[in-house]
Every structure is written in C-alpha cells, then in structure tokens.
Amino acid sequence: MHADAVSWVCTRIKRNSRASTTFFLVSGAVAARAIDPSFDTNYGITWGPDHVQSIDQGREIQLSIDNSSGSGFGSKLSYGSGFFSLRIKLPDKDSAGIVTAFYLNSQTDRHDELDFEFLGSNKGKPYTLQTNVFANGQGNREQRIFLWFDPTADFHTYKILWNQHQIVFFIDTVPIRVFKNKTNIGVNYPSQPMQIVTSLWNGESWATDGGKTKIDWSQAPFKAQFQGFNIDGCTSQNSNTQPCNSSSYWWNSEKYGVLDSIQESAYEDVKTKYVTYDYCSDRSRYPTPPPECPQ
C-alpha cells in the first residue's frame, strides 16, 4: 500500500476508538512485513559474506563486525531518483568506534553520495547520526545530531527522498535534514545514478569523540539488523538520469517538492534541540558560508 494511502486510512480509523487504532497499526505492520520482498530480490552481499546472516527467509539481514572483518550489502541496480528506506536496529553493547552506514553512492570518480552514518556510542550515551551530501565529488557537508531515542532497542525507518527538487533525510516520519536543489546559483546537486549501500565498519580513527575512544573488541561481535528490502526508485543504468525526473513517479510530484507544515514544524524542532554540528555554521572551516547555506 502506498504511503499516502496508509496515511489516509490511519486518519479515518483514528476517528474510531483507541482499541481500533491499535488493532489497525499492528495489523498494518504485519501486512507490510508480509509483502516485503526477500533480501535477494533487490540486494546482494558486497563484502564480509561470513559476517552476514539471513533471518526469517531473507526478510531480515544481520551484519556483524569483529576484529577480522566487517560486512555490507548493496542494491543490484542503480537509481536516478526515489524514496529509499531501510528499517535498521543498531548495534548495542559499547559500540564506540563502530560505524553503521546506509547511503547512496554513484561509484564514480567524481561521485555523488547521500549518507546516513551512525557513529557508535559508549554505553548509556546518546547515539550520534552524521549525514553528508556529495555532488560531483564535492562533500564536506556534514551535519550531526543526537538521536532522541535508543536506536539499539528496536527498528526505526531511515529514509532518503531524492528528486529534482530536494533531498530529505527522514527518521521514521521526521525530516532531520533538507538539501534543496540550488543549481540555479551554481551549487552542484546529485544527478548521477546511485546504488544503495550499507556497511558495518571500523571507524575508530574518527567516529567517536573525534577518534579518542577506540573500539573495545572484547565486546565483539557487534551486530546490526536490517529489514524492509522494497525499493521505491527509478532504475537508471547509464549517466542520463533525466527520465527519472518524470512526474509519473510519485516521489517527484509537487507534494514532495517541499515539506508540508507538519514536517516543517518537526524539522525545526530537530534543528533546535538535536543538531550538534552543521557545516553551514562552522566559520573555522567556512569563513564565508557555502552558497547553499542556509538550508
């Protein structure tokens, strides 16, 4: 069921009793999980195959890392636009130095890339999420937030909307970052076909406390679980992604060109309460703000 349809049904059912709403949400989750394709339909293991475990007939994949190897998987195809998502449960224990990544990458010399990077945390401390945007090989657009929930306790849905209007990073329904298309003022914008990639890897040189806190390998193996292997994207196997801007794809419609009022309010809340670093505000790196700032 399309997300817009789910939203409409939820709105209608919320007019009924609380019990009815609860029944719908549970039933809907089961139904959504039942129609999820298995991992092998759209994805394949890219590295560390002996550190990858398939669960529930491919409806869930577990990546692990120890001091011998990490692991990862990627989509079989590349995409020129879409609304990409995975449900992820991050490593528990004391995971300082361990990076769990979900990103899009063009795999080219002057690459485009859209990153979710979850930077491992000392037990009891909030997880830091870093996002980044690369376009035509230019990155250094880091933003970091503290997560307002425990991402190791349950699955959450992490989503990237990428169309010709904007890029939006979501956690569940909450937008946490927006990168608008400002090519009209000379700002590069991702336009190359990109593969969906995940990995669990050793980032102790920089990920936690600026690299001061190293991995405690006595806690290994560290494990991350992934679900939700359906892909809403326009496949593109050559450098021309222009056909993927067609309005025939629902994620390119006018509705997805801007945040709605509820999303805008939630986004402002994230920026006010949870952002710990924004390259747009870093005058030591950028005495003159980059032209795309503010977003």
C-alpha positions as CSV (number, residue, x, y, z in Angstrom):
1,M,0.0,0.0,0.0
2,H,1.3,3.4,-0.9
3,A,2.3,5.7,2.0
4,D,-0.3,8.3,1.1
5,A,-3.0,5.6,1.2
6,V,-1.8,4.4,4.6
7,S,-1.8,8.0,5.9
8,W,-5.4,8.4,4.7
9,V,-6.6,5.1,6.2
10,C,-4.9,6.0,9.5
11,T,-6.7,9.3,9.6
12,R,-10.0,7.7,9.0
13,I,-9.5,5.0,11.6
14,K,-8.3,7.4,14.3
15,R,-11.9,8.7,14.4
16,N,-12.8,5.4,15.9
17,S,-11.8,4.0,19.3
18,R,-8.3,3.8,20.6
19,A,-8.6,0.0,20.5
20,S,-9.5,0.1,16.8
21,T,-6.5,2.3,16.1
22,T,-4.1,-0.1,17.9
23,F,-5.6,-3.1,16.0
24,F,-5.0,-1.4,12.7
25,L,-1.4,-0.4,13.4
26,V,-0.5,-3.9,14.5
27,S,-2.3,-5.5,11.6
28,G,-0.8,-3.0,9.1
29,A,2.7,-3.7,10.3
30,V,2.2,-7.4,9.9
31,A,0.7,-6.8,6.4
32,A,3.6,-4.6,5.4
33,R,6.1,-7.1,6.6
34,A,4.3,-9.9,4.8
35,I,4.6,-8.2,1.4
36,D,8.2,-7.1,1.8
37,P,10.4,-8.8,-0.8
38,S,13.2,-11.0,0.4
39,F,16.7,-9.6,0.5
40,D,17.9,-11.5,-2.6
41,T,15.2,-9.8,-4.8
42,N,16.9,-6.4,-4.8
43,Y,20.1,-6.7,-2.9
44,G,23.3,-8.7,-2.7
45,I,26.2,-9.1,-0.2
46,T,29.1,-6.8,-1.2
47,W,31.8,-7.8,1.4
48,G,32.3,-9.9,4.5
49,P,29.9,-12.7,3.5
50,D,30.9,-14.8,6.5
51,H,29.7,-11.9,8.7
52,V,26.3,-11.7,7.1
53,Q,23.3,-13.7,8.4
54,S,19.9,-14.1,6.7
55,I,17.0,-14.3,9.1
56,D,13.3,-15.2,8.5
57,Q,13.8,-16.4,5.0
58,G,15.6,-13.2,3.9
59,R,13.1,-10.8,5.4
60,E,15.9,-9.7,7.8
61,I,19.7,-9.4,7.4
62,Q,22.2,-9.2,10.2
63,L,25.6,-7.6,9.5
64,S,28.4,-8.2,12.1
65,I,31.9,-7.0,12.7
66,D,34.8,-8.3,14.7
67,N,38.5,-7.6,14.6
68,S,38.9,-9.8,11.5
69,S,36.2,-8.2,9.2
70,G,33.2,-6.0,8.8
71,S,30.4,-6.6,6.3
72,G,28.0,-4.9,3.9
73,F,25.4,-5.3,1.2
74,G,24.2,-3.2,-1.8
75,S,21.4,-3.0,-4.3
76,K,21.7,-4.9,-7.5
77,L,20.6,-1.9,-9.6
78,S,21.4,1.9,-9.5
79,Y,18.7,4.6,-9.3
80,G,18.2,8.1,-10.6
81,S,15.6,9.3,-8.2
82,G,13.4,7.7,-5.5
83,F,12.3,7.5,-1.9
84,F,14.7,5.0,-0.4
85,S,14.3,3.4,3.0
86,L,15.6,0.6,5.3
87,R,14.5,-0.4,8.8
88,I,17.6,-0.6,11.0
89,K,18.4,-1.7,14.5
90,L,21.8,-0.5,15.5
91,P,24.5,-2.4,17.5
92,D,24.0,-2.5,21.3
93,K,26.7,-3.0,23.8
94,D,29.6,-0.5,24.0
95,S,29.9,0.3,20.2
96,A,32.3,3.2,20.3
97,G,34.2,3.4,17.0
98,I,31.8,1.2,15.1
99,V,30.1,2.9,12.1
100,T,26.8,1.6,10.7
101,A,26.2,3.2,7.3
102,F,23.2,3.4,4.9
103,Y,23.9,5.5,1.9
104,L,23.5,6.1,-1.9
105,N,26.7,6.2,-4.0
106,S,27.3,6.7,-7.7
107,Q,30.6,4.6,-7.6
108,T,32.2,7.2,-10.0
109,D,35.4,9.2,-9.8
110,R,33.6,12.5,-9.1
111,H,31.0,10.8,-7.2
112,D,27.6,11.7,-5.8
113,E,26.7,10.3,-2.4
114,L,24.0,10.7,0.3
115,D,25.0,9.4,3.7
116,F,23.4,8.2,6.9
117,E,26.4,7.3,9.2
118,F,25.6,6.1,12.8
119,L,28.6,6.7,14.9
120,G,29.0,4.1,17.6
121,S,28.5,5.2,21.2
122,N,29.7,4.4,24.7
123,K,27.0,2.5,26.6
124,G,24.5,4.9,28.1
125,K,25.4,7.9,25.9
126,P,23.2,9.1,23.0
127,Y,24.0,7.9,19.5
128,T,25.3,10.5,17.0
129,L,24.0,10.4,13.5
130,Q,26.0,12.1,10.8
131,T,24.6,12.9,7.4
132,N,26.6,14.1,4.4
133,V,25.9,15.2,0.8
134,F,28.4,14.8,-2.0
135,A,27.8,16.2,-5.5
136,N,30.2,15.8,-8.4
137,G,32.9,14.8,-5.9
138,Q,32.4,17.7,-3.5
139,G,31.4,16.7,0.0
140,N,32.4,18.2,3.4
141,R,28.7,19.0,4.1
142,E,28.5,17.2,7.4
143,Q,25.6,17.6,9.8
144,R,25.4,15.7,13.1
145,I,22.5,15.2,15.5
146,F,22.0,13.3,18.8
147,L,19.2,10.7,18.4
148,W,16.3,11.3,20.7
149,F,15.6,7.6,21.2
150,D,17.5,4.4,21.7
151,P,18.2,3.1,18.2
152,T,19.5,-0.2,19.6
153,A,16.2,-1.1,21.3
154,D,14.1,-1.5,18.2
155,F,13.9,-1.0,14.5
156,H,13.4,2.5,13.1
157,T,12.9,3.5,9.5
158,Y,15.6,5.7,7.9
159,K,14.7,7.3,4.6
160,I,16.2,9.4,1.8
161,L,14.0,11.3,-0.6
162,W,15.9,12.3,-3.7
163,N,14.2,14.1,-6.5
164,Q,14.9,17.1,-8.8
165,H,13.6,19.5,-6.1
166,Q,15.2,18.4,-2.9
167,I,16.9,15.7,-0.8
168,V,15.4,15.0,2.6
169,F,16.7,12.6,5.2
170,F,14.0,11.2,7.5
171,I,13.9,9.2,10.7
172,D,10.5,7.4,10.7
173,T,8.3,10.4,9.7
174,V,10.6,13.1,11.0
175,P,12.7,15.1,8.5
176,I,16.1,15.7,10.0
177,R,17.9,17.3,7.1
178,V,16.9,19.1,3.8
179,F,19.3,19.9,0.9
180,K,17.5,21.9,-1.8
181,N,18.4,21.9,-5.4
182,K,20.2,25.2,-5.9
183,T,21.8,24.5,-9.3
184,N,20.4,27.9,-10.4
185,I,23.1,29.6,-8.2
186,G,25.9,27.2,-9.2
187,V,25.6,24.6,-6.4
188,N,26.3,21.1,-7.5
189,Y,23.4,18.7,-7.0
190,P,23.5,14.9,-7.1
191,S,22.4,13.8,-10.6
192,Q,24.3,10.5,-11.2
193,P,22.7,7.1,-10.9
194,M,23.4,5.8,-7.4
195,Q,23.5,2.3,-5.8
196,I,22.0,1.7,-2.3
197,V,24.8,0.6,0.1
198,T,25.1,-0.5,3.7
199,S,28.1,-1.4,5.8
200,L,29.3,-2.1,9.3
201,W,32.9,-1.0,9.6
202,N,35.8,0.2,11.8
203,G,35.7,3.9,12.1
204,E,37.6,4.3,15.4
205,S,40.1,6.7,13.9
206,W,37.4,9.4,13.8
207,A,33.9,8.3,14.7
208,T,33.6,8.6,18.5
209,D,35.0,11.6,20.4
210,G,37.0,12.6,17.4
211,G,38.8,9.3,17.4
212,K,39.8,9.4,21.0
213,T,37.6,6.5,22.0
214,K,38.7,3.2,20.4
215,I,36.8,0.0,19.8
216,D,36.6,-2.4,22.7
217,W,37.0,-5.6,20.7
218,S,36.1,-7.7,23.9
219,Q,32.5,-6.6,23.1
220,A,32.6,-8.1,19.6
221,P,30.9,-9.2,17.5
222,F,28.9,-6.0,17.0
223,K,25.7,-6.6,15.1
224,A,23.2,-4.5,13.1
225,Q,19.9,-5.8,11.7
226,F,18.1,-4.6,8.6
227,Q,14.6,-5.1,7.3
228,G,12.4,-3.6,4.5
229,F,14.0,-4.5,1.2
230,N,11.4,-3.0,-1.1
231,I,12.9,-0.2,-3.3
232,D,10.8,2.8,-4.5
233,G,13.2,4.1,-7.1
234,C,13.7,4.8,-10.8
235,T,16.3,2.4,-12.2
236,S,19.0,4.1,-14.3
237,Q,21.8,2.1,-15.8
238,N,23.5,5.0,-17.7
239,S,24.6,8.5,-16.9
240,N,21.4,10.1,-18.1
241,T,19.0,10.4,-15.1
242,Q,16.7,12.9,-16.7
243,P,13.9,10.4,-17.4
244,C,13.9,9.7,-13.6
245,N,12.6,13.3,-13.1
246,S,9.3,12.3,-14.7
247,S,6.2,13.3,-12.8
248,S,4.9,9.8,-13.4
249,Y,7.0,8.7,-10.3
250,W,5.0,9.6,-7.2
251,W,8.1,10.9,-5.3
252,N,8.6,13.6,-8.0
253,S,5.1,15.1,-7.5
254,E,4.6,18.6,-6.3
255,K,3.8,17.2,-2.8
256,Y,7.4,16.0,-2.4
257,G,8.9,19.3,-3.6
258,V,8.7,20.9,-0.2
259,L,8.0,19.9,3.4
260,D,4.4,20.3,4.5
261,S,3.5,22.3,7.6
262,I,3.7,19.3,10.0
263,Q,7.0,18.2,8.6
264,E,8.4,21.8,8.7
265,S,7.5,22.0,12.4
266,A,9.1,18.7,13.2
267,Y,12.2,19.7,11.2
268,E,12.5,23.0,13.1
269,D,12.3,21.0,16.4
270,V,15.2,18.8,15.3
271,K,17.3,21.7,14.4
272,T,16.6,23.5,17.7
273,K,17.0,20.5,20.0
274,Y,19.3,17.9,18.5
275,V,21.7,19.3,16.0
276,T,25.3,19.2,17.4
277,Y,27.2,20.3,14.3
278,D,26.3,22.0,11.0
279,Y,28.9,22.8,8.4
280,C,26.9,25.8,7.4
281,S,27.6,27.3,10.8
282,D,31.3,26.3,11.0
283,R,33.2,29.6,10.5
284,S,36.6,28.0,11.2
285,R,36.1,25.8,8.1
286,Y,34.0,28.3,6.1
287,P,34.6,31.9,7.0
288,T,32.2,32.7,4.1
289,P,29.2,30.3,4.3
290,P,28.9,27.9,1.3
291,P,26.4,29.3,-1.3
292,E,23.8,26.6,-0.5
293,C,23.6,27.7,3.1
294,P,21.3,28.1,5.0
295,Q,19.2,25.1,4.1
